[in-house]
């Protein structure tokens, strides 16, 4: 990324700005959304945020509040750059589907076809109270990577023997290249037989390496050429150039609720690993471009990157009867939801504790960023903030507040 003057494509709206009522939102309730977020800032629970709602192709809300850098006292700006962590996953999933559409891979291909290191994986099984390694019965496929059913996990999602091995190996280190990471992970046992359980994990990191092998390009270079540049996402990448350091949003140095503050990644330097599962930085408006492209079923301003049916395929439930693993994964995929290819998907109008239409899809990032797309309402919304310990609260709060604005 390079420094751009204010009001470039990334900072100015690519959608026409409209009063809330002209997009079917209640003006008073839209104002209340920002008032609630401001109250969180005033209570010093939230350093700052940028909120955006787009509906019917119009930008009904795009505002910033609070501090971009609370330590320096710098105010939040609408073009602030955020660590989006797992909001990287939908973008990398789109990259994989683009390669599928080009005939360069099949989703039912085994991962080992492209990454041979995954050809002899073992699964950790508990037998008579002891962990035994057994050959996998059915190798993980590209689809398994996309829908998180490949038997992989995250080391911070629990304390199972496999998760402890992840931690001991420092599998989350950004000092390995994508190729080195892939080989290191492939040598570790799986937590489940592929295709038997939904467990949130490092599958999209593996998918990012697979994109590299299939495309012949480094992941960052591929995303830049084939997604970011065509969509006008000029402030999205795996690091921030020095000229833009003064735009990086930062969390509080200490957790406002007294917990152990999660340490965020340093995006001021290029890491060896370009994490397909959580390495990107972006701005609110850049990510809005990506979401409008998705809402448009694969096209933005005459640039088509995916066929409309592929977008519908990605945002359908791909779990069916596959259960969600008990534990931390349950909180990420609550009742009434399934998972598609890179996105969580709402299956029921009720059941879940937050509102949303059937068919809406969404995901979030560990530092607090979140989005959802609701095709039934022709709407998407984004909340960008860096408050890692409070992320789950603000995800739910934002969803409640956005749906409360709908008035038509």
PyMOL commands that set and color helices and strands:
alter all, ss='L'
color gray80, all
select helices_A, chain A and resi 20-23+27-42+85-101+111-113+116-118+142-147+155-157+161-168+178-186+203-215+219-231+242-247+284-295+308-314+328-332+375-377+388-405
alter helices_A, ss='H'
color red, helices_A
select strands_A, chain A and resi 16-17+48-55+58-69+74-75+82-83+122-127+130-135+197-198+281-282+299-300+303-304+323-324+337-339+344-346+361-364+370-374+379-384
alter strands_A, ss='S'
color yellow, strands_A
deselect
rebuild
show_as cartoon
